[in-house]
């Protein structure tokens, strides 16, 4: 493995938290970074890390290729891949308990397959319509 691809303990923990099933931190860089720091007792210049600073540091991490590669691998290992998403979508389409969810799943499927085209309807004000008809006569 290339040295550049190795992650520090903090980076590894950040990636794990960022992709975890914990609703508090999943997909939230700032919270994932703070929790990673707290987990491994990491401080910045001997001080606890501020939320704003954590956001900046998390943003920097998320721009690194080795970090995004690790996050993508963890998401796929956790089931966030085409096959699993397709199965979950099929389940939503075939369920009958929540018809609103079912309709939303069907609509998203149809949009994905380009079976729905967004139509724009324009309604002209009546005075313009009447003028248009008068000009035709």
N, C-alpha and C positions, 0 to 999 in steps of 0.2 A: 504494500500500500504506500502510496506517495505520502511524504511528510505533510504536505499541504492539506491532504484529505483527513488527517487525524483531527479529532475534536478534543477540546479541553473538557475537563469534568463539568464545568459550568455550561459549555455549549451543548454537551450531550444531554445534561439534565434539562436544559431549556427546550431542546427538540422533543424530548419525551413528554414534557409538560404541555408544550404547544399542541401536540397531537393526541393528548390523553382524552379520556372520556369525562374528565372533570369539567363540568360546565363553567366553573369559575375561571378557568385558565385556557380552555380549548380555543385556539385561534386568536388568543389575545396576547400579543407580544409583551406588553408591559407587565401584565400579571404573571405570565410565564417566567419572565426574567426575574421579577421580584421573588417569586416562589423558589426558583432555582437557586438564587443567591441565599435565601433563608435556609434552604435545605442543606447546602454545602458550607454554610456559615461564611459566605463571601461578603466582603465589604469593600467600599471604594474609599481609599485614603483613610481607612480606619473608621469611617462613618457608615451608618445604614444608608442604603441607596434610596433616593427620592423617586417618587412615581414618574415624574417628568424625565429624570435622568434614565430611569429604567426603560422608558419608551424610546428614547434616543438610542440607547445601547441595543435594545431589541431590534429596532429598525436597521441598525448597522449589521446585526447578525443575519437578519432576513435577506440582506443583499448579497451575502456570501454564497457562492455556488455550493460549497461543501455542506453548508447548513441546509440550503433548500433541497439538495439531493437527499440528505438524511431525513428531513421532514417528509419528503415524498415517499421514501422507502418505508418509513414508519406508518404513514397513512395507508399505503397499499397492504402492508402486513396486517394492519388493523381492520382490513375489509373495505377500505375506500378505493375500490377498483371498478372497472367497467362491469365485470361479471356480477359482483355483489350489488352494485347500484341498480343494474338491470333487474336482478331478482327482487330487490326491495320495491322497485317501481312496479313490477308485475304484481306483487302482493297488494300494493295500494290500489291498482286498477281493478283487481279481482275481489276486493273486500266490499262488504255491503253494510257495515255498521255505521260508517261515517260517509254519507254520500257527497258531502262537500269536499272531503279529501279525495274521494274517488274521482269526482269531476275535475278537480285540479290536476290529478295525475294523468287523466286522459287528455286534458288540454295541453299539458306540457309535452306529452308523447306526440300529439298531433302537430304541435309547433316544431318539435325536433325533427319530425318527418316531413316538414313543409306542407302539411295537409291543411293548414290554416293560414290564410292570408289576411292581414289586417286591412280592413276596409275603412276608408274615411268617407263619411257622409257629410255633405255640405248642404245646409238648408239656407236658401236665400230668403231674405226678408220679403214680405208680401209686396211692398211698394215696388221693389225691383222686378219681381215677377210680373206684376200688372203692367209695368212700363215695357217689359220685354214682349208681352203678348200684344200690346197696342202697336208696337213697332212692326210686328208681323202682319197686322191687318192692313 
